[in-house]
Amino acid sequence: MGKTYLIMGKDGTTTDTHGQMQYLLDSSPWVEQLPSESQCQASRKRFQCKDLNTFLPSTRQMAALSEGPQMKP
């Protein structure tokens, strides 16, 4: 199964020759691997997952993010 990442940086999108979205990254983006659903069940990740489940929906309204599995606290 693939991994899901949150990538934050300067705004800037473009498309390739097939019309697929490409995101331009400069030298200072923030990249964070999102925990899997099973990792969210572990007590050490529960608070992180709870915060992410609050943060990500509001962020998706402002920017395009890859849809990953819904993380449960």
matplotlib code that plots the C-alpha trace (Angstrom):
import matplotlib.pyplot as plt

x = [0.0, 1.3, 2.2, 0.5, 2.4, 1.5, 3.6, 3.5, 5.3, 4.8, 1.7, 2.3, 0.7, 0.9, -0.1, 2.0, 1.4, -1.4, -3.2, -2.2, -1.5, 2.1, 3.2, 6.4, 8.5, 11.3, 14.2, 12.2, 8.9, 7.8, 7.2, 5.6, 4.5, 1.0, 0.4, -1.6, -4.9, -3.2, -0.5, -3.3, -4.6, -1.3, -1.5, 1.7, 0.1, -3.5, -3.0, -1.2, -4.0, -6.7, -4.9, -4.4, -8.1, -9.0, -6.3, -6.6, -10.3, -9.8, -6.5, -8.2, -10.5, -7.6, -5.2, -5.1, -4.0, -3.8, -6.7, -5.4, -7.2, -9.2, -7.2, -9.1, -8.0]
y = [0.0, 3.5, 6.2, 9.6, 12.8, 16.3, 18.8, 22.5, 25.2, 28.2, 28.3, 27.4, 24.7, 23.9, 21.0, 18.6, 17.8, 15.4, 18.0, 16.3, 18.6, 19.2, 21.1, 23.1, 22.9, 25.3, 24.4, 24.9, 22.9, 21.0, 17.3, 15.1, 11.4, 11.0, 8.2, 5.2, 4.2, 1.4, 3.8, 6.2, 3.4, 3.3, 5.5, 7.4, 8.7, 9.4, 13.1, 13.7, 11.9, 13.9, 17.2, 16.1, 15.2, 18.7, 20.4, 18.6, 19.2, 23.0, 22.8, 20.8, 23.7, 26.0, 23.8, 20.6, 17.6, 14.0, 12.1, 9.4, 7.1, 8.8, 8.7, 7.9, 9.1]
z = [0.0, -0.8, 1.7, 1.9, 2.4, 3.4, 1.4, 2.2, 0.4, -1.8, -4.0, -7.6, -9.8, -13.4, -15.7, -17.7, -21.4, -20.5, -18.3, -15.1, -12.2, -11.2, -8.1, -8.2, -5.1, -4.2, -1.8, 1.4, 1.4, 4.5, 3.8, 6.4, 6.0, 7.3, 9.7, 8.5, 10.0, 12.0, 13.2, 14.4, 16.6, 18.5, 21.7, 20.7, 17.5, 18.7, 19.5, 16.2, 14.3, 16.1, 15.3, 11.6, 11.3, 12.4, 10.3, 7.0, 6.1, 6.4, 4.4, 1.6, 1.1, 0.6, -1.4, -3.3, -1.3, -2.2, -0.6, 1.7, 4.0, 6.7, 9.9, 13.0, 16.4]

ax = plt.figure().add_subplot(projection="3d")
ax.plot(x, y, z, "-o")
ax.set_aspect("equal")
plt.show()
